[in-house]
Amino acid sequence: MDDPAGHAPDGGLHGLSRRDHGLGGYVPLAGTTTEMRPIRAGYGPAPHDPGIRADVRIGRVKSRSRGCARHKETDDDDKKPTRRRRGSSGAGVGGCSSSAPGASGEIVIGAIGSYTGRTAATIGPAPDGIQAWAQAVNDAGGINGKKVKLLVEDDAGNATSALAKVKQLVERDHVIAIVSDNSVSTPAWAQYVEQKQIPVLGGFALTPPFSESAMFFPTGASYITQTYAEIEVAKSFGPKVASYVCAESPNCAALSALQNKVVTDAGVDLVINQTASSTAPSYVPQCQAAKDAGANAMIIKVPVRAVAEQCRKLGMQLGFVSGGGNVTADVLTSDAAQGLKNVDDSYPLFIDAIAEKTDSGRAFQAFVAKYAPTVRGKVSPFFSAAYIHGKLFEAAVEASHSDEVTSASILEGRYALPPDFTLDGLTAPLNYQTGQPTVVNCAYVDEIKNGAWAPGDQLQVCAPQALVNRLAQQK
């Protein structure tokens, strides 16, 4: 099946690399939840955790309480009305929402992501992370005394739906910022928020707008940095590297071309750089080709578990490398995948052995214990990344020194942060410059050991800034 959005049948995110991403998409799954999303234990659904109570909307029907007109709204993608629920961290359940931004001293923000559908296995836990962050902020009195009202939208990987939902957040709900953008269809609405001057703080930084738009403020590595880091990590197994990316998407072809541009600077012999179908019944031919080419390592951008297990059956001892949301939970338990090195665009707070080494990491662990106890010890990468996105927003509000929190004040706060700002070690050095895109040139490395995530031999890999800048200009 053609997959223009670069999704994978296994729920991974293969080949998110260029501006054309998001022009295709998927319709929401039947029965998609419209309730406040519960905290998940690791990846995928889990029972409701009553500890999380943020002001969240995932759905389509708006009902107003006593004294307000009651009406229904439908999504443009399927026209079927379903319930929309407001939670309690802002005006309260059933309260009438003012059309004016920041009603009652609230800070109204939105989050969007492809939480259901083909990417649920990886992105699904993200809203739980940002909801928990919002609840923790409000329990502590808000940001500078102002409570956060968080509205969450699920686009299910559908680009048309994503644009419509972002427009609703901006034009109807009057959000002043998007915080934690985990939509695989971000390119479909990036131009809209640029026109509206709505800042986007934190998100899945491998989507192109995070390194190409001055209105997007990443906390993680760009897709160029991610590609360089994967090749650099693969080199640790030996100089000869094979790479297989998905054949279904033009984004994968772009990723393959980017790898060719990076290998010279990384000093790697890319003996194989080919596409393969994400739905192939067998990857034995690819494994055999890598074996015949004498590859020391393989970068896998197709279903990881299937490739690892089939290559191991051929007696191959080469190292495996992946990243960018491609490693789904089932990979962790595969004997063949033990030792796989994974490149993350965001700081791996989800690994306790890493988090416990810093004050900010220990603060995150305490946050999880209080606000998301069901995921303690099995936090997903997208959950911890969403927490970091929330912390970036806090920093922006505080740095603005503005009594009224607006989109403009958030932008002022971003640019007021000092050079090489790191959110107390939760990010690589960040340098936000007025009117300029931000390209983060460092990524993080972890690996699979004993069926779980563990620290790698090195925590961080940084691409030469000159290389990143040069390739960014060639987009």
DRENTORNU-955484 format. One line per field, with one value per residue (C-alpha): residue number from 1; residue in three letters; x, y, z. Coordinates in steps of 0.2 Angstrom, whole numbers, always signed. Example, Ala and Ser with C-alpha at 12.3 -4.5 7.8 and 13.67 -1.06 7.14 Angstrom:
2
n c(1 | 2)
res c(ALA | SER)
px c(+62 | +68)
py c(-22 | -5)
pz c(+39 | +36)
This chain:
475
n c(1 | 2 | 3 | 4 | 5 | 6 | 7 | 8 | 9 | 10 | 11 | 12 | 13 | 14 | 15 | 16 | 17 | 18 | 19 | 20 | 21 | 22 | 23 | 24 | 25 | 26 | 27 | 28 | 29 | 30 | 31 | 32 | 33 | 34 | 35 | 36 | 37 | 38 | 39 | 40 | 41 | 42 | 43 | 44 | 45 | 46 | 47 | 48 | 49 | 50 | 51 | 52 | 53 | 54 | 55 | 56 | 57 | 58 | 59 | 60 | 61 | 62 | 63 | 64 | 65 | 66 | 67 | 68 | 69 | 70 | 71 | 72 | 73 | 74 | 75 | 76 | 77 | 78 | 79 | 80 | 81 | 82 | 83 | 84 | 85 | 86 | 87 | 88 | 89 | 90 | 91 | 92 | 93 | 94 | 95 | 96 | 97 | 98 | 99 | 100 | 101 | 102 | 103 | 104 | 105 | 106 | 107 | 108 | 109 | 110 | 111 | 112 | 113 | 114 | 115 | 116 | 117 | 118 | 119 | 120 | 121 | 122 | 123 | 124 | 125 | 126 | 127 | 128 | 129 | 130 | 131 | 132 | 133 | 134 | 135 | 136 | 137 | 138 | 139 | 140 | 141 | 142 | 143 | 144 | 145 | 146 | 147 | 148 | 149 | 150 | 151 | 152 | 153 | 154 | 155 | 156 | 157 | 158 | 159 | 160 | 161 | 162 | 163 | 164 | 165 | 166 | 167 | 168 | 169 | 170 | 171 | 172 | 173 | 174 | 175 | 176 | 177 | 178 | 179 | 180 | 181 | 182 | 183 | 184 | 185 | 186 | 187 | 188 | 189 | 190 | 191 | 192 | 193 | 194 | 195 | 196 | 197 | 198 | 199 | 200 | 201 | 202 | 203 | 204 | 205 | 206 | 207 | 208 | 209 | 210 | 211 | 212 | 213 | 214 | 215 | 216 | 217 | 218 | 219 | 220 | 221 | 222 | 223 | 224 | 225 | 226 | 227 | 228 | 229 | 230 | 231 | 232 | 233 | 234 | 235 | 236 | 237 | 238 | 239 | 240 | 241 | 242 | 243 | 244 | 245 | 246 | 247 | 248 | 249 | 250 | 251 | 252 | 253 | 254 | 255 | 256 | 257 | 258 | 259 | 260 | 261 | 262 | 263 | 264 | 265 | 266 | 267 | 268 | 269 | 270 | 271 | 272 | 273 | 274 | 275 | 276 | 277 | 278 | 279 | 280 | 281 | 282 | 283 | 284 | 285 | 286 | 287 | 288 | 289 | 290 | 291 | 292 | 293 | 294 | 295 | 296 | 297 | 298 | 299 | 300 | 301 | 302 | 303 | 304 | 305 | 306 | 307 | 308 | 309 | 310 | 311 | 312 | 313 | 314 | 315 | 316 | 317 | 318 | 319 | 320 | 321 | 322 | 323 | 324 | 325 | 326 | 327 | 328 | 329 | 330 | 331 | 332 | 333 | 334 | 335 | 336 | 337 | 338 | 339 | 340 | 341 | 342 | 343 | 344 | 345 | 346 | 347 | 348 | 349 | 350 | 351 | 352 | 353 | 354 | 355 | 356 | 357 | 358 | 359 | 360 | 361 | 362 | 363 | 364 | 365 | 366 | 367 | 368 | 369 | 370 | 371 | 372 | 373 | 374 | 375 | 376 | 377 | 378 | 379 | 380 | 381 | 382 | 383 | 384 | 385 | 386 | 387 | 388 | 389 | 390 | 391 | 392 | 393 | 394 | 395 | 396 | 397 | 398 | 399 | 400 | 401 | 402 | 403 | 404 | 405 | 406 | 407 | 408 | 409 | 410 | 411 | 412 | 413 | 414 | 415 | 416 | 417 | 418 | 419 | 420 | 421 | 422 | 423 | 424 | 425 | 426 | 427 | 428 | 429 | 430 | 431 | 432 | 433 | 434 | 435 | 436 | 437 | 438 | 439 | 440 | 441 | 442 | 443 | 444 | 445 | 446 | 447 | 448 | 449 | 450 | 451 | 452 | 453 | 454 | 455 | 456 | 457 | 458 | 459 | 460 | 461 | 462 | 463 | 464 | 465 | 466 | 467 | 468 | 469 | 470 | 471 | 472 | 473 | 474 | 475)
res c(MET | ASP | ASP | PRO | ALA | GLY | HIS | ALA | PRO | ASP | GLY | GLY | LEU | HIS | GLY | LEU | SER | ARG | ARG | ASP | HIS | GLY | LEU | GLY | GLY | TYR | VAL | PRO | LEU | ALA | GLY | THR | THR | THR | GLU | MET | ARG | PRO | ILE | ARG | ALA | GLY | TYR | GLY | PRO | ALA | PRO | HIS | ASP | PRO | GLY | ILE | ARG | ALA | ASP | VAL | ARG | ILE | GLY | ARG | VAL | LYS | SER | ARG | SER | ARG | GLY | CYS | ALA | ARG | HIS | LYS | GLU | THR | ASP | ASP | ASP | ASP | LYS | LYS | PRO | THR | ARG | ARG | ARG | ARG | GLY | SER | SER | GLY | ALA | GLY | VAL | GLY | GLY | CYS | SER | SER | SER | ALA | PRO | GLY | ALA | SER | GLY | GLU | ILE | VAL | ILE | GLY | ALA | ILE | GLY | SER | TYR | THR | GLY | ARG | THR | ALA | ALA | THR | ILE | GLY | PRO | ALA | PRO | ASP | GLY | ILE | GLN | ALA | TRP | ALA | GLN | ALA | VAL | ASN | ASP | ALA | GLY | GLY | ILE | ASN | GLY | LYS | LYS | VAL | LYS | LEU | LEU | VAL | GLU | ASP | ASP | ALA | GLY | ASN | ALA | THR | SER | ALA | LEU | ALA | LYS | VAL | LYS | GLN | LEU | VAL | GLU | ARG | ASP | HIS | VAL | ILE | ALA | ILE | VAL | SER | ASP | ASN | SER | VAL | SER | THR | PRO | ALA | TRP | ALA | GLN | TYR | VAL | GLU | GLN | LYS | GLN | ILE | PRO | VAL | LEU | GLY | GLY | PHE | ALA | LEU | THR | PRO | PRO | PHE | SER | GLU | SER | ALA | MET | PHE | PHE | PRO | THR | GLY | ALA | SER | TYR | ILE | THR | GLN | THR | TYR | ALA | GLU | ILE | GLU | VAL | ALA | LYS | SER | PHE | GLY | PRO | LYS | VAL | ALA | SER | TYR | VAL | CYS | ALA | GLU | SER | PRO | ASN | CYS | ALA | ALA | LEU | SER | ALA | LEU | GLN | ASN | LYS | VAL | VAL | THR | ASP | ALA | GLY | VAL | ASP | LEU | VAL | ILE | ASN | GLN | THR | ALA | SER | SER | THR | ALA | PRO | SER | TYR | VAL | PRO | GLN | CYS | GLN | ALA | ALA | LYS | ASP | ALA | GLY | ALA | ASN | ALA | MET | ILE | ILE | LYS | VAL | PRO | VAL | ARG | ALA | VAL | ALA | GLU | GLN | CYS | ARG | LYS | LEU | GLY | MET | GLN | LEU | GLY | PHE | VAL | SER | GLY | GLY | GLY | ASN | VAL | THR | ALA | ASP | VAL | LEU | THR | SER | ASP | ALA | ALA | GLN | GLY | LEU | LYS | ASN | VAL | ASP | ASP | SER | TYR | PRO | LEU | PHE | ILE | ASP | ALA | ILE | ALA | GLU | LYS | THR | ASP | SER | GLY | ARG | ALA | PHE | GLN | ALA | PHE | VAL | ALA | LYS | TYR | ALA | PRO | THR | VAL | ARG | GLY | LYS | VAL | SER | PRO | PHE | PHE | SER | ALA | ALA | TYR | ILE | HIS | GLY | LYS | LEU | PHE | GLU | ALA | ALA | VAL | GLU | ALA | SER | HIS | SER | ASP | GLU | VAL | THR | SER | ALA | SER | ILE | LEU | GLU | GLY | ARG | TYR | ALA | LEU | PRO | PRO | ASP | PHE | THR | LEU | ASP | GLY | LEU | THR | ALA | PRO | LEU | ASN | TYR | GLN | THR | GLY | GLN | PRO | THR | VAL | VAL | ASN | CYS | ALA | TYR | VAL | ASP | GLU | ILE | LYS | ASN | GLY | ALA | TRP | ALA | PRO | GLY | ASP | GLN | LEU | GLN | VAL | CYS | ALA | PRO | GLN | ALA | LEU | VAL | ASN | ARG | LEU | ALA | GLN | GLN | LYS)
px c(+0 | +6 | +10 | +13 | +14 | +29 | +20 | +24 | +12 | +20 | +16 | +34 | +38 | +49 | +56 | +50 | +62 | +56 | +43 | +31 | +27 | +9 | +1 | -7 | -14 | -26 | -44 | -47 | -50 | -68 | -72 | -58 | -59 | -66 | -64 | -50 | -36 | -29 | -11 | -4 | +8 | +22 | +15 | -3 | -19 | -21 | -34 | -39 | -27 | -38 | -22 | -23 | -35 | -31 | -42 | -42 | -52 | -50 | -66 | -79 | -94 | -95 | -109 | -111 | -118 | -133 | -134 | -124 | -131 | -129 | -123 | -114 | -99 | -92 | -75 | -72 | -64 | -79 | -94 | -99 | -103 | -95 | -93 | -80 | -75 | -68 | -58 | -55 | -38 | -45 | -62 | -69 | -80 | -96 | -90 | -94 | -78 | -76 | -71 | -58 | -41 | -34 | -52 | -51 | -33 | -30 | -16 | -25 | -14 | -16 | -8 | -10 | -4 | -7 | -11 | -22 | -22 | -6 | +6 | -3 | +10 | +23 | +15 | +0 | +7 | +12 | -5 | -3 | +13 | +7 | -9 | +1 | +13 | -2 | -10 | +7 | +9 | -9 | -7 | +8 | -2 | +1 | +14 | +17 | +0 | -9 | -18 | -15 | -30 | -24 | -34 | -28 | -33 | -30 | -28 | -25 | -12 | -24 | -17 | -34 | -40 | -24 | -26 | -44 | -41 | -27 | -38 | -51 | -38 | -33 | -49 | -62 | -52 | -40 | -25 | -9 | +3 | +4 | +14 | +20 | +16 | +17 | +7 | +15 | +5 | +13 | +19 | +0 | -3 | +14 | +11 | -6 | +2 | +16 | +3 | -6 | +10 | +6 | +22 | +24 | +35 | +42 | +36 | +42 | +57 | +61 | +46 | +53 | +45 | +54 | +71 | +63 | +51 | +55 | +38 | +43 | +54 | +62 | +69 | +76 | +87 | +83 | +80 | +98 | +106 | +96 | +102 | +120 | +119 | +112 | +127 | +139 | +132 | +132 | +151 | +154 | +151 | +163 | +166 | +154 | +136 | +120 | +104 | +86 | +72 | +54 | +49 | +32 | +35 | +44 | +50 | +60 | +68 | +73 | +80 | +91 | +97 | +101 | +111 | +122 | +126 | +131 | +142 | +157 | +158 | +155 | +169 | +157 | +157 | +138 | +139 | +120 | +108 | +91 | +73 | +62 | +44 | +37 | +25 | +37 | +34 | +53 | +68 | +80 | +86 | +91 | +100 | +109 | +114 | +121 | +130 | +138 | +143 | +152 | +142 | +147 | +130 | +113 | +102 | +84 | +70 | +58 | +50 | +64 | +60 | +57 | +73 | +83 | +76 | +78 | +96 | +101 | +94 | +107 | +120 | +124 | +132 | +131 | +125 | +108 | +104 | +87 | +79 | +66 | +51 | +54 | +57 | +40 | +38 | +38 | +56 | +62 | +57 | +65 | +81 | +88 | +86 | +96 | +111 | +102 | +107 | +93 | +95 | +83 | +80 | +75 | +84 | +80 | +72 | +62 | +77 | +78 | +97 | +99 | +86 | +92 | +109 | +103 | +92 | +81 | +80 | +76 | +62 | +55 | +55 | +46 | +33 | +30 | +28 | +15 | +6 | +8 | +11 | +5 | +20 | +33 | +48 | +41 | +39 | +38 | +50 | +35 | +28 | +44 | +47 | +30 | +35 | +51 | +39 | +29 | +45 | +50 | +33 | +35 | +52 | +45 | +32 | +43 | +57 | +44 | +41 | +24 | +8 | -2 | +3 | +0 | +7 | +18 | +25 | +29 | +39 | +48 | +51 | +59 | +71 | +75 | +82 | +101 | +113 | +115 | +100 | +97 | +82 | +93 | +100 | +84 | +90 | +105 | +110 | +96 | +99 | +83 | +86 | +72 | +65 | +76 | +73 | +82 | +92 | +97 | +113 | +114 | +104 | +104 | +109 | +102 | +101 | +91 | +98 | +89 | +72 | +72 | +80 | +97 | +110 | +122 | +141 | +138 | +124 | +125 | +131 | +132 | +134 | +146 | +136 | +143 | +137 | +119 | +118 | +124 | +112 | +98 | +101 | +99 | +82)
py c(+0 | +17 | +27 | +45 | +50 | +39 | +29 | +11 | -4 | -8 | +9 | +16 | +32 | +28 | +42 | +58 | +69 | +82 | +96 | +85 | +75 | +76 | +78 | +61 | +54 | +42 | +43 | +41 | +23 | +19 | +21 | +34 | +39 | +57 | +56 | +63 | +52 | +41 | +38 | +23 | +10 | +11 | +11 | +9 | +10 | +7 | +9 | +27 | +35 | +47 | +57 | +66 | +80 | +93 | +104 | +93 | +91 | +76 | +75 | +85 | +89 | +104 | +106 | +121 | +121 | +131 | +148 | +144 | +139 | +120 | +115 | +101 | +102 | +90 | +87 | +90 | +73 | +62 | +73 | +62 | +71 | +64 | +70 | +83 | +84 | +98 | +94 | +104 | +113 | +129 | +136 | +120 | +106 | +113 | +131 | +143 | +147 | +165 | +170 | +182 | +174 | +171 | +173 | +173 | +175 | +158 | +154 | +145 | +133 | +119 | +102 | +92 | +75 | +59 | +49 | +36 | +27 | +20 | +29 | +26 | +13 | +27 | +44 | +38 | +42 | +60 | +68 | +60 | +68 | +85 | +83 | +78 | +93 | +104 | +97 | +98 | +117 | +121 | +111 | +122 | +138 | +140 | +150 | +167 | +164 | +160 | +143 | +133 | +128 | +114 | +109 | +93 | +88 | +71 | +71 | +53 | +56 | +64 | +80 | +88 | +85 | +92 | +108 | +110 | +106 | +118 | +132 | +127 | +129 | +146 | +154 | +147 | +142 | +157 | +147 | +158 | +144 | +126 | +116 | +98 | +96 | +77 | +78 | +68 | +81 | +96 | +102 | +103 | +117 | +125 | +140 | +143 | +146 | +156 | +168 | +169 | +171 | +157 | +150 | +131 | +126 | +108 | +93 | +79 | +89 | +77 | +85 | +98 | +114 | +112 | +116 | +127 | +139 | +153 | +150 | +133 | +131 | +113 | +105 | +91 | +87 | +91 | +78 | +82 | +80 | +64 | +57 | +61 | +54 | +37 | +36 | +41 | +28 | +15 | +18 | +13 | -5 | -3 | +7 | -2 | +2 | -4 | +6 | +1 | +14 | +12 | +11 | +18 | +36 | +50 | +55 | +39 | +43 | +60 | +52 | +40 | +55 | +64 | +49 | +50 | +68 | +65 | +49 | +58 | +70 | +55 | +45 | +30 | +18 | +16 | -1 | -2 | +12 | +5 | +5 | -9 | -12 | -9 | -24 | -36 | -54 | -57 | -46 | -61 | -54 | -38 | -47 | -57 | -42 | -34 | -49 | -51 | -33 | -35 | -23 | -20 | -11 | -9 | +7 | +0 | +12 | -2 | -14 | -16 | -33 | -42 | -36 | -40 | -57 | -63 | -56 | -65 | -81 | -80 | -79 | -61 | -52 | -34 | -20 | -13 | +6 | +14 | +30 | +43 | +34 | +18 | +6 | +0 | -8 | -26 | -23 | -22 | -40 | -48 | -57 | -52 | -33 | -34 | -22 | -11 | +7 | +20 | +38 | +50 | +68 | +72 | +69 | +52 | +56 | +40 | +30 | +30 | +27 | +43 | +53 | +49 | +57 | +75 | +87 | +90 | +71 | +67 | +81 | +72 | +55 | +63 | +71 | +54 | +46 | +59 | +62 | +46 | +32 | +19 | +22 | +23 | +12 | +11 | +29 | +30 | +42 | +53 | +55 | +61 | +73 | +81 | +85 | +94 | +103 | +109 | +115 | +125 | +134 | +138 | +145 | +156 | +163 | +167 | +175 | +187 | +196 | +201 | +203 | +197 | +181 | +182 | +174 | +190 | +189 | +170 | +175 | +188 | +176 | +163 | +176 | +182 | +166 | +166 | +158 | +139 | +138 | +119 | +119 | +113 | +100 | +93 | +99 | +101 | +119 | +130 | +146 | +155 | +170 | +182 | +178 | +163 | +145 | +135 | +119 | +109 | +99 | +86 | +70 | +57 | +39 | +24 | +5 | -10 | -21 | -35 | -31 | -13 | +4 | +8 | +21 | +19 | +21 | +39 | +50 | +63 | +64 | +81 | +85 | +98 | +115 | +119 | +103 | +105 | +123 | +118 | +104 | +115 | +128 | +114 | +109)
pz c(+0 | -4 | +11 | +7 | +25 | +29 | +42 | +45 | +47 | +64 | +71 | +68 | +60 | +45 | +34 | +41 | +33 | +20 | +17 | +7 | +22 | +28 | +11 | +12 | +28 | +36 | +42 | +60 | +66 | +70 | +88 | +91 | +109 | +113 | +132 | +142 | +138 | +152 | +157 | +148 | +155 | +143 | +125 | +121 | +131 | +149 | +163 | +168 | +180 | +191 | +195 | +179 | +177 | +164 | +153 | +138 | +122 | +111 | +101 | +91 | +101 | +112 | +125 | +134 | +152 | +160 | +152 | +136 | +119 | +117 | +100 | +90 | +79 | +67 | +60 | +42 | +39 | +43 | +48 | +62 | +78 | +94 | +111 | +116 | +134 | +144 | +160 | +175 | +175 | +168 | +170 | +176 | +170 | +161 | +162 | +147 | +137 | +133 | +116 | +123 | +124 | +142 | +150 | +169 | +169 | +161 | +149 | +135 | +124 | +113 | +109 | +93 | +88 | +78 | +94 | +86 | +70 | +62 | +74 | +90 | +96 | +97 | +98 | +108 | +125 | +121 | +127 | +143 | +146 | +142 | +152 | +167 | +165 | +164 | +180 | +189 | +184 | +190 | +206 | +210 | +207 | +188 | +179 | +187 | +196 | +180 | +177 | +161 | +151 | +139 | +124 | +115 | +97 | +89 | +70 | +68 | +55 | +43 | +36 | +31 | +49 | +56 | +48 | +52 | +71 | +72 | +64 | +78 | +91 | +85 | +78 | +90 | +106 | +105 | +110 | +111 | +107 | +102 | +115 | +111 | +93 | +89 | +72 | +58 | +47 | +54 | +36 | +32 | +44 | +47 | +35 | +44 | +61 | +53 | +45 | +62 | +72 | +84 | +91 | +92 | +107 | +107 | +97 | +86 | +79 | +65 | +55 | +44 | +50 | +67 | +57 | +43 | +51 | +63 | +71 | +77 | +92 | +94 | +110 | +100 | +85 | +67 | +54 | +47 | +64 | +67 | +50 | +54 | +72 | +65 | +53 | +66 | +79 | +65 | +62 | +80 | +74 | +60 | +44 | +32 | +34 | +26 | +26 | +22 | +22 | +17 | -1 | +1 | +4 | -6 | +11 | +13 | -4 | +3 | +18 | +7 | -2 | +14 | +20 | +4 | +8 | +26 | +24 | +17 | +32 | +44 | +36 | +33 | +18 | +15 | +6 | +4 | +3 | -3 | +0 | +5 | +8 | +25 | +22 | +14 | +19 | +21 | +23 | +21 | +4 | +12 | +26 | +14 | +3 | +18 | +23 | +6 | +6 | +23 | +32 | +50 | +54 | +48 | +49 | +49 | +44 | +40 | +53 | +65 | +74 | +58 | +50 | +66 | +68 | +50 | +50 | +66 | +58 | +45 | +58 | +56 | +70 | +63 | +74 | +72 | +73 | +72 | +78 | +75 | +83 | +73 | +88 | +94 | +111 | +103 | +98 | +116 | +120 | +104 | +108 | +91 | +95 | +111 | +109 | +96 | +97 | +95 | +91 | +100 | +95 | +113 | +129 | +135 | +152 | +150 | +155 | +174 | +174 | +164 | +173 | +190 | +187 | +186 | +197 | +183 | +179 | +197 | +197 | +182 | +191 | +206 | +194 | +186 | +203 | +208 | +192 | +181 | +193 | +181 | +169 | +182 | +177 | +159 | +153 | +134 | +124 | +118 | +136 | +143 | +127 | +130 | +148 | +141 | +129 | +143 | +153 | +138 | +138 | +156 | +153 | +139 | +150 | +164 | +152 | +145 | +161 | +154 | +165 | +150 | +142 | +123 | +107 | +106 | +124 | +121 | +106 | +116 | +130 | +118 | +111 | +129 | +134 | +135 | +122 | +124 | +135 | +140 | +151 | +166 | +155 | +147 | +130 | +119 | +118 | +111 | +102 | +97 | +86 | +81 | +64 | +61 | +61 | +74 | +69 | +84 | +80 | +94 | +96 | +110 | +110 | +120 | +117 | +121 | +135 | +144 | +136 | +141 | +137 | +144 | +142 | +128 | +127 | +124 | +128 | +114 | +96 | +88 | +70 | +64 | +64 | +47 | +39 | +47 | +41 | +23 | +21 | +29 | +15 | +2 | +7)
